[in-house]
Amino acid sequence: MNAWHVSADDFPADGYASDQLEFLLNYAILAPSNHNTQPWLFRIGVTDLAVYADRRRALRVVDPLDRELTLSAGAALFNLRVAAEYFGHEYRVELLPDPTEPNLLARFHLGLRADTGAEDVLLFHAITRRHTNRQPFLPDPLPPDLGERLQSAAAREGAWLVCVPEEERRRVLAELIAEADRRQWADPHFRRELAQWVRPKPGATDGIPVQDYGIQDWLAAAGPLILRTFNRGDGQAARDHELATHSPCLALLGTAADTPRDWLQAGQALQHVLLTARTEEVHASFLCQPLEVPELRARTAEVVGQSGYPQVLLRLGYGPEAPPAPRRSPREMLLIQRHHGHA
Ligand SMILES: Cc1cc2nc3c(=O)[nH]c(=O)nc-3n(C[C@H](O)[C@H](O)[C@H](O)COP(=O)(O)O)c2cc1C
């Protein structure tokens, strides 16, 4: 797989702010996004970077309001912040700076030089080490203080996080996940959208490798057709039920309200949580299906006993390393190509 490679040694420490911002994009794009759509665009200014939603990459069936799309851009924004701090720069972020331009999700201003803290270093190194890990986790419990640290990471970004350690509530959540899988797969529009983002051949720079859907190599070429044609909902539900009940921790992240600003905050909180977990060698994967079905989303909040709007459901635990997912080059995501080499 052609994961995007970047070396921190190449940061243009003495370059123009615009070159530094362009370099930071190498880290922004390592954020997670549903179906690996990478739904963001960037415009580089003299000392600032504008983050836009790329709605051509929206998932109209599974994410009709672009909630998850906006959340993913929030996660990319968090990576920008961590990378700026690691390379020793202050920054300032404006969320949704222009009400007349809803696609402009954030403006990121690069500031003066500043000291790098120890936490920045740890979080920064976790950016390239974080991959969605869809394999079963070991039964080993998580470090006792990790739950609290993840909660405070989410709180610092304006979100809440509830870890659900008890077996009974985990079982109910697992049932909601399985129910959501069955409902989604029963919808041919869901299957068609999924098939559009499944990549049968190695070398793709976005989307999900077909093998991640349990399709064997010899069937890979027919993978998108298989996914589109057959309702594999029962199989997916059984697999996800098993994963959810046997992970040492399920964590629900949410916000008090449910506006694009909340989604951007939830995305930053998500990435803060995922990177913090990774600093402790803890892996995560997403079980967001019940949050993508409106009735089940409300039910999920009730089960966890939290008021507000659940945004992401995660499974956390220890396990073998997961392979990196592919990425497009940041140059493909620039709204205006910059021209180098002229005076
Ligand atoms: C909001 C959101 C929802 C997601 N939902 C799922 C999911 O239901 N199933 C899944 O396997 N991965 C899910 N993912 C993970 C993406 O597939 C993954 O982030 C993407 O393929 C990029 O891979 P990486 O996270 O390893 O960098 C989700 C990611 C986000 C941000």
PDBQT file of the ligand as one rigid body, heavy atoms in Angstrom, charges set to zero:
ROOT
HETATM    1  C1  LIG A 401     -16.377   9.570  11.289  1.00  0.00    +0.000 C 
HETATM    2  C2  LIG A 401     -15.685   8.288  10.875  1.00  0.00    +0.000 A 
HETATM    3  C3  LIG A 401     -16.408   7.123  10.764  1.00  0.00    +0.000 A 
HETATM    4  C4  LIG A 401     -15.769   5.936  10.420  1.00  0.00    +0.000 A 
HETATM    5  N1  LIG A 401     -16.507   4.787  10.339  1.00  0.00    +0.000 NA
HETATM    6  C5  LIG A 401     -15.883   3.619  10.071  1.00  0.00    +0.000 A 
HETATM    7  C6  LIG A 401     -16.588   2.394  10.079  1.00  0.00    +0.000 A 
HETATM    8  O1  LIG A 401     -17.801   2.377  10.309  1.00  0.00    +0.000 OA
HETATM    9  N2  LIG A 401     -15.938   1.236   9.803  1.00  0.00    +0.000 N 
HETATM   10  C7  LIG A 401     -14.585   1.240   9.553  1.00  0.00    +0.000 A 
HETATM   11  O2  LIG A 401     -14.021   0.166   9.353  1.00  0.00    +0.000 OA
HETATM   12  N3  LIG A 401     -13.865   2.381   9.563  1.00  0.00    +0.000 NA
HETATM   13  C8  LIG A 401     -14.477   3.568   9.807  1.00  0.00    +0.000 A 
HETATM   14  N4  LIG A 401     -13.748   4.727   9.844  1.00  0.00    +0.000 N 
HETATM   15  C9  LIG A 401     -12.289   4.671   9.626  1.00  0.00    +0.000 C 
HETATM   16  C10 LIG A 401     -11.884   5.038   8.214  1.00  0.00    +0.000 C 
HETATM   17  O3  LIG A 401     -12.199   4.008   7.325  1.00  0.00    +0.000 OA
HETATM   18  C11 LIG A 401     -10.363   5.332   8.209  1.00  0.00    +0.000 C 
HETATM   19  O4  LIG A 401     -10.124   6.460   8.986  1.00  0.00    +0.000 OA
HETATM   20  C12 LIG A 401      -9.802   5.563   6.821  1.00  0.00    +0.000 C 
HETATM   21  O5  LIG A 401      -9.884   4.393   6.071  1.00  0.00    +0.000 OA
HETATM   22  C13 LIG A 401      -8.344   6.020   6.881  1.00  0.00    +0.000 C 
HETATM   23  O6  LIG A 401      -7.558   5.075   7.541  1.00  0.00    +0.000 OA
HETATM   24  P1  LIG A 401      -6.704   5.396   8.847  1.00  0.00    +0.000 P 
HETATM   25  O7  LIG A 401      -7.665   5.807   9.930  1.00  0.00    +0.000 OA
HETATM   26  O8  LIG A 401      -6.004   4.133   9.156  1.00  0.00    +0.000 OA
HETATM   27  O9  LIG A 401      -5.751   6.501   8.536  1.00  0.00    +0.000 OA
HETATM   28  C14 LIG A 401     -14.370   5.928  10.165  1.00  0.00    +0.000 A 
HETATM   29  C15 LIG A 401     -13.660   7.123  10.271  1.00  0.00    +0.000 A 
HETATM   30  C16 LIG A 401     -14.290   8.304  10.624  1.00  0.00    +0.000 A 
HETATM   31  C17 LIG A 401     -13.485   9.577  10.743  1.00  0.00    +0.000 C 
ENDROOT
TORSDOF 0
